[in-house]
Amino acid sequence: MSKLIGISTGLKNVDMAPGNIPCVVINSDFVKACNNYGNTAVIFGPHDNSESIDVSKFDAIIISGGGDINPNIYGEEKLEKTIRISDIRDSSELAMLKSAEENNVKTLAICRGHQLLNVYKGGTLYQDLKESGFDQIEHDKPFDDARSHVHDLKIESNSNLYKIIQENEIQVNSIHHQAINKIGQDLQITAKSPDGVIEGIEITNGWNALGVQWHPENMLEDNVSRKLFEWLNS
């Protein structure tokens, strides 16, 4: 039987018949990443009634990438480099994570989602990697580099991420200027890039959830991406 995969996303202004209006949009590769395994993808946009969000009917969810998280959530003031904040998206995805944890819904958190998973569990973020002293690797490589290997990372052997990928050293793409700083509760660091940036986390309290800082949906033919989506869709 086809499984139901919920995929979060944000809003983007798009020219439509009524004019330039906010629309729920996402990279269609996310849908392919579910359809490839015979599953059904449901796009989950920001909700005004986030307090009533219930993802218990989903077999799995993806918290996708996007703009920056409001630093007020993790007790910091917004710095100049923090951009594209969407409070309605923050509250909706935090509610999705809460419901997923309460109902043990398998969760894959990607890039912004990876960061939000950490914030949800009480962690904090570096609001800009370069301003925080991480200048050895160019982590913000969108557009022409979005589907290319940008840097290496090392996966911890005692992690679920290693059980899924079965490799200690891999190469990933990279489209982010923020990253995890203080790790949240019930979280284990599973991967780091050579400069020390946290690239993988997973929950240790029994909830089947993990986060990755890179974008596997942009490289569906990549062996690492294939294994991650096999895990999600199984």
N, C-alpha and C positions, 0 to 999 in steps of 0.2 A: 504494500500500500504506500502511496506517495506521502512523504513527510512534509510538514508545513514549516517553512523557515521564514521567520520575521526579520526584516532588514531595516534598520533605522536610517534616517537621512534628515537633511535639513531643507530649508527653503532657498530658492533662487529666483530672482526676477527674470521672467521669460516673456517675449513678445507673443501674445496670444490674440484671438479675435477681440476680447474686451479691452485690449491694451497691454501694457507692460505690467504684469501682475506676479505676485509671489506664487511659485509652483513647487510641488514636491518632486525633486529630481535626484537621480542617482545614476552612477555608472552602470550600464546594462550588463557589464561583465559579472556583476554580483548575481544577477538573475541567471546567467549562464552557469555560474559556479554551483547553483542549486539544480537547475534543469539537467545539467550533465549527469546527475546521479538519479534522475527520475523524480526529483522532488519539486515542490511548488514554492515559489518565492512570493512573499507578501511584503510590499513596500510600506513602511511604517513611518509616516511623517510626524512632525511636531504636533502635540495635542494641547488644546486649551485646558482640558480637564485631566491634566497629568496625574492628579491624585487618584483617579479611578482606573489607571492603566493596569491591565491584567494580561500577561503573556503566557499564562499557564496552558493555553490551548496549543501553543507552538511546540514543536519537537526541538527546535533550536532557534537561537537568535544571533544576528550579527549587529554589533554596534559599530557603525562605519566611521570613516574619516571625515574631516571637514575643518571648520574654523576653530578658533581658540575657545577654551572654556573660561567662563567668568571667574577670575581669581578670587573674588569675594567668597566663593563656595569653599575654598580651602584657606580662607583667613588672610588673604593678601590683598593689597591695593593693586589696581590695574596699572601696569607699566606701559610705556609708549609703544613697545614692539608687540604688545598683545592686541590682536585685531580680529575682526569678523566674529564678534561675540553674538550669540543668539541665546537669550535667557530661556525662551520657550523650548528650544532644542535641548538645552542643558536639563531643564526640569523633566522633560519627557523621557530622555534617555536615562536619567537617574532613576525615574520611576520604573522603567523597563528593567534596569539592573536589579532593583529591589524586588520586583515581582519574580524575576528569573531566579534570584537566590532563594527566595521563599519557596519556590516550586521546583527547585533544582532543574531548571531548563538549561540545557547545554548552551554555552555562550562563547562566541569568538569576538573579541574586541580588537579593532584595527585602528592603528595610528591615534587619532583623537579619541577613539573608543578605548584603546589601551590606556591612554592617559586618564580618561574619565573613570574607568574601572578602578584605577588607583585612588583617584579623588573620592569616589563613592565609598571606598574603604578607609577614608581618613588620611590619605596621603597628600603630598603637595607636588608642584611642578616647577621646573625652571621655566620662567616666562620667555626667555630667549637664550638659546645655547651659546651663541657667540658672546653675548654680554655676560654670560655666566662662566666664561673661560674655556669653553669647548670649541677650539678652533683648529684642531688637527684634521678633522674630517668635515667636508661640506655635506651636511645632512639634508639640506633643503634643495633637492634636485628634481623639480617637476618638469613637465612638458617633454622635451626630447629625451630626458633621462628616466622618465617615469616607468618605463618598461625595460630598464637595464639594471644590471648589477652595479651598485654604487660602492658598497663597502662590505667587508667581512663582518661576521659576528661569531661569537662562541656560545654554544648551548651547554648548559649544565647537565651532566649525565643523570643526576638524581631528580629528573623532572618529567612531568607528563609530556612536555614539549619534545624532549628527546625521544620518548617512547613513540611519539607520532612521527617525527622526522627521521630518527635513526642516524643522525649525523651530529658530530660535535662542532664542526666548523662549516658554515654555509656563507653564501653571498646573497645580499638582498638589495632591493631598491630602497629609496629613501626620500620622503617628501614631508619633512617636518622641521620646524624651528624651535619647538618646545620639547620637553622630555620630563620623565619622572625624576623628582628630587628625593623627597622623603617617601619611603615605601609605606603603604597602608597596612592595616591590620589583616591578618589571615592571608597574607600575600607572600609568595616566594619569588625572588628574582631568578629567571630561567635563562636569560641571554643578555649579553652585553657586546657592544662594538669595541674595537681596540682602544678607543679613547675613553671608555668607561661609561658611555651612555647606556642606560637600561633599555634593552630592545625586546625583552620578553618577561612576562609575569604570569603567575597562575594562582588560583585560590587553593588554600590548604585545608579548608573546613568541610570538605565533602561536596561542595558545589562544583560541578564540572564546567569550569570557566577559565579561560586563558586570554591573555592579551599579547599582541605583537605590534611593534612600532612601525614595521614596514607595511607594504600594500600588496598582499598576495593576489588580490583580485585583478591587478594590472598585469600579471604574468601567469596566466592560467596554465600555460604549457610547461612552466617551470616545475621541476620535480618537488621542490619544497612546497610550492603553492598547491600542487595536486594532493600531496599528503595531508595538508591542513584541511582542505575542503573534503577530502575523503573522510577524515575524522568528524568534521562538522555534520556531514550528511549521513553518517552511518547510524 
